[in-house]
Amino acid sequence: MIEIKNLTVTVNNKKILDKLNLTVGNGEIHAIMGPNGSGKSTLGQVIAGKDGYEVASGSIKLEGKNLLSLTPEERSLAGIFLGFQYPIEIPGVNNAYLLKAALNAQRVSRNEKEIDAFDFMTLIKDKMKLMQIPETFLSRSVNEGFSGGEKKRNEILQMLILQPKLCILDETDSGLDVDALKVVSSGIKSISNNKRSIILITHYERLLKLVEPDFVHVLSDGKIVKSGNKDLAHELDAKGYDWVK
Amino acid sequence: MTLNYIENIFKEEANKNIPLENIKNIKQKAINNFLDQGFPTRKNEKWKYTDLGFLNNRKFIFNPATTEDFTRNELKELNEKVHSKKFGVMLLDGKLTYSNLPKDINVQNISENSTFANNLDLDKIINKIDDHSLTSLNSALSPEILHFNIPKNKNINDPIYFYIASSGINNYCQQPRMILNCEENSVVNLIFRYVSLKNESAWTNSVLQVNQRENSICKLLRIQEQKLNHIHTDSINAQLEKNTSIKIINIDLGGNLVRNNTKVNLNDSESKCNIFAAFLSGANQHIDYHIDVNHNAKNTSSSQEIRGIANYKGVGVIDSKVRVDQNINKATANQSINNLLLSKESEIYTKPELEIYSDDVSCSHGATIGELDDDLLFYLQSRGIDKKQAQSILVNAFINKIINMIDFPSIREYLTDSFSTLLSK
């Protein structure tokens, strides 16, 4: 699905990612863990195409296609989805509008007709139910005045609607109580299949108990310093990061 | 256009077209006032960002010889539009050409109706508002002074549409003049649409006066969409008596050089005004809002929410002043001005001002100038929305705060589309 080779990324001449290599196969779930400031969020944002990062060397390929030459919207349309660590509030733009605009951007890029209001509602109804999001939320501004949990559930809802090929979830579990974590993980599990790949960026094992990863990587100082299976997450939870750095 | 030129035009007009002696006197005062001051220039603090000195070098016609051909397509279309409204009024080149008003509302041309004019304190009604030279020019040379009377206890729910059109005669200066008298307990909803029918370079210098008697409510929406080589100067002057309220919404999308003066005097207790405004100043446009709210009585309140956008080489100005006089207690005033720069070359000047001479008041003001937030853009782009559309979504969100204040869904939709279209150009 995605192949990252020798990726070095700097911000204001400071190296954030250092010759990073990561390959995620179709249908695989990878967890990326690591101490604060290790470069986890940068990795997610560089894959999604955020400005402000200098890619000094290396490549990112999605199904063989060079992602680095694409704009963020082109990457999204190619199948990348980034669930934000801090979902952004957009006053004045309501949720239904954003969801529809995003969905239609995808449909137009596939030469399909834009979705009408009725089909749209049919499409999102079950997904909203799964994410325990009430209908009134559709007319509210995107993330404005949402609780931390609501913001994260909203990110997952967007993901369910856009059906991406690669889901990168940046600390989607942080700030969630036990119940919200269950809702979020059931959303992730509902979309997981043998074609779709998922990268979970997280600090905690608790999400990984609900959504079991195939691989766990430890990112430290911009490099993957250790990889293993889900047992590694358990070990990290118990022992911290010092022993792997 | 030297002041001499304008003085001569006035003399000609006074001899030929102003039959009533008292009107002639009023107009004479007005022209004197204009000639004393000349066109406003930067030297005047209130015109710091908008210098009209260049008008001295342009020559405008004030009373064209040609008459309008109503079979012309643009005019025909506009006529149909006005006729399709339940209540509609049309002014073409400053003259009333059509009116379909609710029952009991009448319109009089003060300049021609001597009985009517004699019963009015013309000096107070007309010259008193000449606080800058352009209103004086309008008082002196407007072809018709139209007086609309909303009678006591009259409550009109349906809006009255005023189409104020410049026919587009080259170098013509149209000077619409309207006086709206809202009597006790009346409620009225007005929509003013300024349009120009042709691309020819022309000038609209309009004055609208609103006089509100006790317990009256006035809602006023002004939409200016004149052609991009049009000069548009206009003044709204509202005088509020006890327990009255006015809501003014100004939207400016057109015009090359635009100056809107909105002045509200809260003259008695429990009077209040809410002013909303939004403009988009695009390539080579210059749009200037000058607002004055005067709290002249206790227990008065005012609020302002203004949003300006400048794109390409567009210039925007928002200069707004709230004044609370001495011994005016329990006045509340809020000013919020937010601006958005969409290009490196665009410029915004903004000046919120509170001038307070009383202690027991509650006033606040704030102003911002910013760019579109990159993080917001990235968020939308990361959902597959292309950058241009993402920008348009965010600008619409910015402007919706004002658009949403409009009571009529079809106009809200129309304006949202208009802003989007202009932004995608």
Interface residues (C-beta under 8 A of the other chain):
Chain A: A48 G49 K50 D51 G52 T71 P72 E73 R75 S76 L77 I80 F81 L82 F84 P87 I88 I90 P91 G92 V93 Y97 L98 A101 A102 A105 Q106 S109 S141 Q158 L162
Chain B: D374 D375 L376 F378 Y379 L380 Q381 S382 R383 G384 I385 D386 K387 Q389 A390 I393 L394 N396 A397 F398 N400 K401
